[in-house]
Amino acid sequence: LDARCRRFPPYHHVRLFMAGITKLQHVTSNKHAQMCRFALGLILGAPLPDGLSPVRLVHVVRPLLDFLYIAQYHAHTSEIPELFKKALMRFHQNKAIFVDFGIRAHFKLPKFHALGHYAHTITLFGTTDNHDT
Protein backbone atom coordinates (compact mmCIF):
# COMPACT_ATOMS: atom_id res chain seq x y z
CA LEU A 1 0.00 0.00 0.00
CA ASP A 2 2.78 2.42 0.83
CA ALA A 3 4.38 1.94 -2.59
CA ARG A 4 1.01 2.62 -4.23
CA CYS A 5 0.66 5.81 -2.12
CA ARG A 6 3.98 7.07 -3.44
CA ARG A 7 2.87 6.54 -7.04
CA PHE A 8 -0.39 8.48 -6.71
CA PRO A 9 -0.44 11.42 -9.13
CA PRO A 10 -0.85 14.93 -7.72
CA TYR A 11 -4.45 16.14 -7.66
CA HIS A 12 -6.14 19.27 -6.35
CA HIS A 13 -7.29 19.07 -2.74
CA VAL A 14 -5.84 15.60 -2.19
CA ARG A 15 -2.89 15.27 0.12
CA LEU A 16 -0.21 12.84 -0.98
CA PHE A 17 1.33 10.55 1.63
CA MET A 18 4.76 10.03 0.10
CA ALA A 19 5.92 7.91 3.05
CA GLY A 20 2.78 5.78 2.83
CA ILE A 21 0.01 5.26 5.34
CA THR A 22 0.70 1.93 7.03
CA LYS A 23 3.06 3.31 9.66
CA LEU A 24 1.12 6.46 10.51
CA GLN A 25 0.51 7.04 14.20
CA HIS A 26 -1.87 9.51 15.81
CA VAL A 27 -3.93 10.03 12.67
CA THR A 28 -5.84 13.30 12.96
CA SER A 29 -9.34 13.67 11.58
CA ASN A 30 -7.89 15.83 8.80
CA LYS A 31 -5.40 13.11 7.77
CA HIS A 32 -8.15 10.51 8.00
CA ALA A 33 -10.39 12.55 5.70
CA GLN A 34 -7.51 12.93 3.25
CA MET A 35 -6.90 9.16 3.23
CA CYS A 36 -10.59 8.50 2.60
CA ARG A 37 -10.37 10.64 -0.53
CA PHE A 38 -8.07 8.16 -2.25
CA ALA A 39 -8.80 4.87 -0.45
CA LEU A 40 -10.74 3.25 -3.28
CA GLY A 41 -8.17 4.36 -5.84
CA LEU A 42 -5.49 2.82 -3.66
CA ILE A 43 -7.04 -0.63 -3.66
CA LEU A 44 -8.36 -0.73 -7.23
CA GLY A 45 -5.98 -2.85 -9.21
CA ALA A 46 -3.91 -3.67 -6.13
CA PRO A 47 -2.11 -7.01 -6.46
CA LEU A 48 -3.55 -9.48 -3.98
CA PRO A 49 -2.19 -12.88 -2.91
CA ASP A 50 -2.86 -15.80 -5.24
CA GLY A 51 -4.02 -13.42 -7.97
CA LEU A 52 -7.33 -12.70 -6.21
CA SER A 53 -9.40 -9.84 -7.54
CA PRO A 54 -9.43 -6.61 -5.51
CA VAL A 55 -13.19 -6.42 -6.12
CA ARG A 56 -13.77 -8.16 -2.76
CA LEU A 57 -11.67 -5.48 -1.11
CA VAL A 58 -13.66 -2.73 -2.80
CA HIS A 59 -16.88 -4.38 -1.58
CA VAL A 60 -15.73 -4.07 2.03
CA VAL A 61 -14.07 -0.64 1.90
CA ARG A 62 -16.79 1.19 -0.01
CA PRO A 63 -19.55 0.57 2.58
CA LEU A 64 -17.25 1.94 5.31
CA LEU A 65 -16.54 5.04 3.23
CA ASP A 66 -20.28 5.42 2.55
CA PHE A 67 -20.92 5.18 6.28
CA LEU A 68 -18.26 7.78 7.08
CA TYR A 69 -19.50 10.23 4.48
CA ILE A 70 -23.15 9.85 5.54
CA ALA A 71 -22.10 10.47 9.15
CA GLN A 72 -20.59 13.80 8.08
CA TYR A 73 -23.85 15.17 6.67
CA HIS A 74 -24.86 18.44 8.31
CA ALA A 75 -28.54 17.49 8.17
CA HIS A 76 -30.27 14.12 8.19
CA THR A 77 -33.59 13.00 6.77
CA SER A 78 -35.70 10.08 7.92
CA GLU A 79 -34.00 7.89 5.27
CA ILE A 80 -30.51 8.32 6.77
CA PRO A 81 -30.78 5.66 9.50
CA GLU A 82 -31.66 3.09 6.83
CA LEU A 83 -28.63 4.16 4.75
CA PHE A 84 -26.42 3.61 7.81
CA LYS A 85 -27.88 0.16 8.36
CA LYS A 86 -27.45 -0.84 4.72
CA ALA A 87 -23.84 0.34 4.59
CA LEU A 88 -23.02 -1.49 7.82
CA MET A 89 -24.77 -4.63 6.58
CA ARG A 90 -22.72 -4.56 3.32
CA PHE A 91 -19.53 -4.19 5.37
CA HIS A 92 -20.40 -7.17 7.59
CA GLN A 93 -21.32 -9.28 4.55
CA ASN A 94 -17.88 -8.67 3.02
CA LYS A 95 -15.47 -8.30 5.96
CA ALA A 96 -14.36 -11.95 5.79
CA ILE A 97 -11.69 -10.94 3.27
CA PHE A 98 -9.64 -9.52 6.16
CA VAL A 99 -9.86 -12.84 7.99
CA ASP A 100 -9.04 -14.74 4.77
CA PHE A 101 -5.85 -12.68 4.33
CA GLY A 102 -4.89 -13.04 8.00
CA ILE A 103 -5.19 -9.30 8.66
CA ARG A 104 -7.75 -9.75 11.45
CA ALA A 105 -8.98 -12.76 13.35
CA HIS A 106 -12.17 -11.00 14.50
CA PHE A 107 -13.95 -7.66 14.47
CA LYS A 108 -14.82 -7.41 18.14
CA LEU A 109 -13.59 -3.83 18.34
CA PRO A 110 -15.33 -1.02 20.25
CA LYS A 111 -15.35 1.29 17.21
CA PHE A 112 -17.04 -1.31 15.01
CA HIS A 113 -19.56 -1.98 17.76
CA ALA A 114 -20.25 1.77 18.04
CA LEU A 115 -21.06 1.98 14.32
CA GLY A 116 -24.17 -0.07 15.01
CA HIS A 117 -25.47 2.65 17.32
CA TYR A 118 -25.03 5.63 14.96
CA ALA A 119 -28.44 5.36 13.31
CA HIS A 120 -30.26 5.25 16.64
CA THR A 121 -28.12 8.04 18.11
CA ILE A 122 -28.82 10.33 15.15
CA THR A 123 -32.53 9.53 15.38
CA LEU A 124 -32.48 10.57 19.04
CA PHE A 125 -30.06 13.51 19.00
CA GLY A 126 -29.59 14.68 15.41
CA THR A 127 -26.31 15.17 13.55
CA THR A 128 -22.93 14.16 14.93
CA ASP A 129 -21.37 17.60 14.48
CA ASN A 130 -18.21 18.03 16.54
CA HIS A 131 -18.10 14.30 17.27
CA ASP A 132 -14.79 12.58 16.68
CA THR A 133 -14.23 8.85 16.74
Solvent accessible surface area in square Angstrom, and as a share of the most:
residue,aa,sasa,rsa
1,L,100,0.50
2,D,25,0.13
3,A,43,0.33
4,R,53,0.20
5,C,3,0.01
6,R,114,0.42
7,R,166,0.61
8,F,50,0.21
9,P,93,0.58
10,P,114,0.72
11,Y,160,0.61
12,H,148,0.66
13,H,158,0.70
14,V,32,0.19
15,R,110,0.40
16,L,51,0.26
17,F,11,0.04
18,M,108,0.48
19,A,92,0.72
20,G,4,0.04
21,I,36,0.18
22,T,80,0.46
23,K,174,0.74
24,L,57,0.28
25,Q,139,0.62
26,H,166,0.74
27,V,63,0.36
28,T,73,0.43
29,S,75,0.48
30,N,102,0.52
31,K,51,0.22
32,H,78,0.35
33,A,40,0.31
34,Q,27,0.12
35,M,29,0.13
36,C,14,0.09
37,R,127,0.46
38,F,13,0.05
39,A,22,0.17
40,L,52,0.26
41,G,36,0.34
42,L,6,0.03
43,I,13,0.07
44,L,102,0.51
45,G,58,0.56
46,A,9,0.07
47,P,116,0.73
48,L,29,0.14
49,P,77,0.49
50,D,142,0.74
51,G,74,0.71
52,L,76,0.38
53,S,59,0.38
54,P,26,0.16
55,V,81,0.47
56,R,100,0.36
57,L,21,0.10
58,V,27,0.15
59,H,96,0.43
60,V,0,0.00
61,V,26,0.15
62,R,127,0.46
63,P,3,0.02
64,L,43,0.21
65,L,15,0.07
66,D,35,0.18
67,F,3,0.01
68,L,52,0.26
69,Y,94,0.36
70,I,17,0.08
71,A,15,0.12
72,Q,105,0.46
73,Y,98,0.37
74,H,156,0.70
75,A,77,0.60
76,H,42,0.19
77,T,84,0.49
78,S,103,0.67
79,E,109,0.49
80,I,9,0.05
81,P,27,0.17
82,E,86,0.38
83,L,75,0.37
84,F,2,0.01
85,K,118,0.50
86,K,100,0.42
87,A,2,0.01
88,L,22,0.11
89,M,105,0.47
90,R,82,0.30
91,F,1,0.00
92,H,79,0.35
93,Q,121,0.54
94,N,44,0.22
95,K,51,0.22
96,A,53,0.41
97,I,1,0.01
98,F,38,0.16
99,V,69,0.40
100,D,88,0.45
101,F,50,0.21
102,G,65,0.62
103,I,109,0.55
104,R,82,0.30
105,A,89,0.69
106,H,83,0.37
107,F,27,0.11
108,K,169,0.72
109,L,54,0.27
110,P,111,0.70
111,K,133,0.56
112,F,45,0.19
113,H,127,0.57
114,A,43,0.33
115,L,25,0.13
116,G,46,0.44
117,H,91,0.41
118,Y,26,0.10
119,A,7,0.06
120,H,115,0.51
121,T,56,0.33
122,I,10,0.05
123,T,93,0.54
124,L,105,0.52
125,F,161,0.67
126,G,32,0.31
127,T,45,0.26
128,T,28,0.16
129,D,80,0.41
130,N,165,0.85
131,H,110,0.49
132,D,112,0.58
133,T,90,0.52
